[in-house]
Amino acid sequence: MKRLIAGAALALMSLTGGAMAQDYPERPIMMMVSYGAGGATDFQARIVTMTAGNEDALGMPIAIINKPGAGGRVGWNWFATQADPDGYTLAAYNVPHFIAQSIKGGVEYSADSFEPIANWGADPAVFVVATDSQFNSMEDVVAHAKENPGKLTFSGAGLFVGHHIAALQIEKAAGVKMAYIPTKGGGAAAMKAVIAGEVMGGINNLSDAFRAQEAGNVKILGVADLERSEFLPDVPTMMEQGLDVDNSSVNFRGVMVPKGTPQEVIDKLAATVPEMFKNDRVAKKMQAGGSPMHVMTRDEVIEMWAAREQTLKELLAGL
């Protein structure tokens, strides 16, 4: 009898789950961005979700909610501990950011706290200075840092985000000590600090820097990636300028849900969201904004998260 009851319960759960996936979503969805409005993650999240309400997508709009603070920690702590795992509360992830932060400790999340859905972009870190800066290359930056240990100030979006990882790699590769200043408000605030002359330079996302350079506000001196960017073909990589800085700080962005979200909902999102990212309107707006796209499926993101976690454990131990 117990087996019959258990079997009936499982069958009922299966039917209920199938109905949930078929009906989902029945109302608008929220997506939390753990950085301020106007920064690269916020800017891109609004673009890649703009077709969510289309019938060939989710059929319901996605509203962006910003919960910035502490380099992403505020938003991701909230998402890991308070967000309802019902498919109606999504979040944008940033890798290496949340993985590096969980490795260093002091947060309430790890990769096991979340379920990835899909990746939309891969945004390298770049070194920027104001247009009237005395620096015109990474060689200039390193030379000044050597002559003035600990006095070259430069901004970034927080601690143990991609910007900070690139900063640590640059310092180690050049054998110098600089003054990294994490700003409140993410990449947008870090860029404003450079433009306003509050710091001598900054490390930021390529997409933020591309828009700032197009507006005539900054110069981009180097890219922390293995190859030059199609958006900045004239800007050499750090490696081309003699600095052993690889692509560990490249900022992967995508969508995730809290652990405990029904598998049927995860499957529905995983099947739909990557195709939503491939929409022509989305691609054109991302291209116009200097935002590199890199669409990955759920399975590919799971592999990427695992690989990045292993790389970051080794990298941060060495730094």
C-alpha positions in Angstrom: 0.0 0.0 0.0 2.8 2.4 0.9 4.5 1.8 -2.4 1.2 2.5 -4.2 0.8 5.8 -2.3 4.4 6.8 -3.0 4.0 6.0 -6.7 0.8 8.0 -6.9 2.5 10.9 -5.2 5.4 10.8 -7.7 3.0 10.6 -10.6 1.1 13.6 -9.3 4.3 15.6 -8.8 5.3 14.8 -12.4 2.0 15.9 -13.7 2.1 19.1 -11.6 5.6 19.9 -12.7 4.7 19.4 -16.4 1.7 21.7 -16.0 3.9 24.3 -14.3 6.4 24.3 -17.1 3.7 24.5 -19.7 2.0 27.5 -18.0 5.2 29.2 -16.9 5.5 32.1 -16.9 2.1 33.4 -16.0 3.2 36.9 -14.8 6.1 39.3 -15.4 9.6 38.2 -14.2 12.1 40.2 -12.2 15.8 40.0 -12.8 18.2 41.3 -10.2 21.4 43.1 -11.3 23.9 43.5 -8.4 25.4 46.6 -9.9 24.2 50.1 -10.4 22.1 51.5 -13.2 24.2 52.6 -16.2 27.1 50.2 -15.8 27.9 47.5 -18.3 25.9 44.7 -16.6 22.8 46.8 -16.2 23.1 48.2 -19.7 23.5 44.8 -21.3 20.9 43.1 -19.1 18.3 45.6 -20.3 19.2 44.8 -24.0 19.3 41.0 -23.8 15.9 40.8 -22.0 14.1 43.4 -24.2 12.4 40.7 -26.3 11.4 38.5 -23.4 7.7 39.4 -23.8 7.6 38.2 -27.4 5.5 35.2 -28.1 8.5 33.3 -29.5 10.4 34.0 -26.3 8.9 33.8 -22.7 5.7 35.7 -23.5 6.2 37.8 -20.4 8.5 40.9 -19.8 11.5 40.9 -17.6 11.9 43.9 -15.3 15.5 44.8 -14.1 15.9 45.5 -10.4 19.3 47.0 -9.2 20.7 45.9 -5.8 24.3 47.3 -6.0 26.9 47.3 -3.3 30.3 45.8 -2.2 31.3 44.7 -5.7 28.1 42.6 -6.2 28.1 41.0 -2.7 24.9 42.8 -1.6 22.8 41.6 -4.5 24.1 38.1 -4.6 23.8 37.6 -0.8 20.2 38.7 -1.1 19.6 36.4 -4.1 21.2 33.3 -2.4 19.3 33.8 0.9 16.0 35.6 0.2 15.0 35.2 -3.4 12.0 32.9 -4.0 13.1 29.9 -6.1 9.9 30.0 -8.2 11.3 31.1 -11.6 10.0 34.6 -11.2 13.2 36.0 -9.6 16.2 35.7 -11.9 19.6 37.3 -11.4 22.4 38.4 -13.7 25.7 36.6 -12.8 29.2 38.0 -13.3 32.1 35.5 -13.5 34.8 35.7 -12.2 33.2 38.1 -9.7 30.9 35.9 -7.5 33.1 32.9 -7.8 36.3 34.8 -6.7 34.3 36.4 -3.9 33.1 33.1 -2.6 36.7 31.7 -2.7 38.0 34.6 -0.7 35.1 34.2 1.8 32.9 36.6 3.8 29.8 36.0 1.6 26.8 33.8 1.8 27.0 32.2 -1.6 29.0 29.9 -3.8 28.5 28.4 -7.2 26.4 25.8 -5.5 23.9 28.5 -4.4 22.7 29.1 -8.0 21.6 27.3 -11.1 22.9 28.8 -14.4 20.5 29.3 -17.3 22.5 30.9 -20.1 25.4 33.2 -20.8 25.1 36.3 -23.0 28.5 38.0 -23.1 32.2 37.9 -22.4 33.7 41.4 -21.6 37.4 41.8 -21.1 38.9 44.2 -18.6 40.8 47.2 -20.0 43.1 49.9 -18.5 41.8 53.4 -19.0 43.0 56.9 -18.3 41.5 60.3 -18.9 42.0 61.8 -22.4 44.4 64.4 -21.0 46.5 61.8 -19.1 50.3 61.8 -19.3 50.1 58.0 -19.9 49.8 56.7 -23.5 50.7 53.0 -23.0 51.0 50.4 -20.3 54.8 51.0 -20.4 54.1 54.6 -19.2 51.9 53.3 -16.4 54.4 50.8 -15.2 57.3 53.3 -15.4 55.4 55.7 -13.2 54.4 53.0 -10.8 58.0 51.9 -10.4 59.1 55.5 -9.7 56.2 56.1 -7.3 55.5 52.9 -5.4 51.9 52.7 -4.1 51.0 56.2 -5.3 49.5 55.5 -8.7 45.7 55.5 -8.0 43.3 53.5 -10.2 39.7 52.6 -9.8 37.6 49.4 -10.2 34.2 48.1 -9.5 35.0 46.3 -6.3 37.1 43.7 -4.5 37.7 40.4 -6.2 35.7 41.3 -9.3 37.3 41.0 -12.8 38.7 44.5 -12.5 40.5 43.6 -9.2 41.8 40.4 -10.6 43.3 42.2 -13.6 44.8 44.7 -11.3 46.5 42.0 -9.2 47.8 40.4 -12.3 49.2 43.6 -13.7 51.0 44.4 -10.4 52.5 40.9 -10.2 53.5 40.9 -13.9 55.1 44.3 -13.7 56.6 43.9 -10.2 55.0 47.1 -9.0 52.6 48.2 -6.2 49.7 50.6 -7.2 46.8 51.9 -5.2 43.6 50.1 -6.3 40.5 51.9 -5.2 37.2 50.0 -5.3 34.2 52.3 -5.9 30.6 52.1 -4.8 28.2 51.7 -7.7 30.1 49.3 -9.9 31.8 50.0 -13.3 29.8 53.2 -14.0 31.1 54.9 -10.8 34.6 53.6 -11.4 34.6 55.2 -14.9 33.3 58.5 -13.5 36.2 58.6 -11.1 38.6 58.3 -14.0 36.8 61.0 -16.1 36.6 63.4 -13.1 40.3 63.0 -12.4 39.7 61.5 -9.0 42.1 58.7 -9.8 45.0 58.5 -12.3 43.6 55.6 -14.1 41.2 52.7 -13.9 40.4 49.1 -14.9 37.0 48.7 -16.4 34.9 46.6 -18.7 35.7 46.9 -22.4 32.0 47.8 -23.1 31.9 50.6 -20.6 35.3 51.9 -21.8 34.3 51.7 -25.5 31.3 54.0 -24.9 33.4 56.4 -22.8 36.1 56.5 -25.5 33.6 57.1 -28.2 32.3 60.0 -26.2 35.9 61.4 -26.0 36.2 60.9 -22.2 39.0 58.3 -21.9 41.9 56.6 -23.6 42.2 52.8 -23.5 45.8 51.6 -23.1 45.5 47.8 -22.9 43.2 44.8 -23.0 43.4 42.0 -20.5 42.7 39.2 -22.9 44.5 36.7 -25.1 43.7 38.6 -28.3 42.8 42.1 -29.4 39.1 43.0 -29.4 37.2 43.5 -32.6 35.8 46.7 -31.0 39.3 48.0 -30.2 41.6 46.7 -33.0 44.2 49.4 -32.4 44.6 48.7 -28.7 47.2 46.0 -27.8 46.7 43.3 -25.2 48.6 43.4 -22.0 50.7 40.5 -23.2 51.7 42.5 -26.4 53.0 45.2 -24.0 55.2 42.8 -22.1 52.8 42.0 -19.2 52.0 38.4 -18.4 48.2 39.0 -18.0 45.9 36.4 -19.4 42.1 36.2 -19.8 41.3 35.2 -16.2 39.6 38.6 -15.6 37.2 38.4 -18.6 33.7 39.1 -17.3 31.2 36.5 -18.4 27.6 37.6 -17.9 24.5 35.6 -18.0 21.3 34.6 -16.2 20.8 32.3 -13.2 18.1 31.3 -10.7 18.3 30.3 -7.0 19.1 26.7 -6.1 15.8 25.0 -5.5 14.0 26.4 -8.5 11.8 23.6 -10.0 13.7 21.6 -12.7 10.8 22.0 -15.1 11.2 25.8 -14.9 15.0 25.6 -15.3 14.5 23.5 -18.4 12.0 25.9 -19.9 14.3 28.9 -19.3 17.4 27.0 -20.5 15.6 26.2 -23.8 14.3 29.7 -24.3 16.8 32.2 -23.0 19.7 31.4 -25.3 17.5 31.8 -28.3 16.2 35.1 -26.9 19.8 36.3 -26.7 20.3 35.5 -30.4 17.5 37.9 -31.5 18.7 40.2 -34.3 17.6 43.3 -32.5 19.5 42.3 -29.4 22.7 41.6 -31.4 22.5 44.9 -33.2 22.0 46.9 -30.0 24.9 45.0 -28.2 27.2 45.7 -31.2 26.3 49.4 -31.2 27.1 49.6 -27.5 30.5 47.9 -27.9 29.3 44.9 -25.9 30.9 41.6 -26.9 28.4 38.8 -27.1 29.2 35.2 -26.2 26.0 33.0 -26.0 26.4 29.8 -24.1 23.8 27.1 -23.1 23.2 26.0 -19.6 25.4 22.9 -20.0 28.2 25.1 -21.4 27.9 27.5 -18.5 28.0 24.7 -15.9 31.3 23.6 -17.5 32.6 27.2 -17.6 31.8 27.9 -13.9 33.6 24.7 -12.9 36.7 25.6 -15.0 36.8 29.2 -13.8 36.5 28.1 -10.1 39.5 25.8 -10.5 41.5 28.5 -12.3 40.6 31.2 -9.8 41.5 29.0 -6.8 45.0 28.6 -8.3 45.3 32.2 -9.4 44.1 33.8 -6.1 46.4 31.5 -4.1 49.3 32.8 -6.2 48.3 36.4 -5.7 
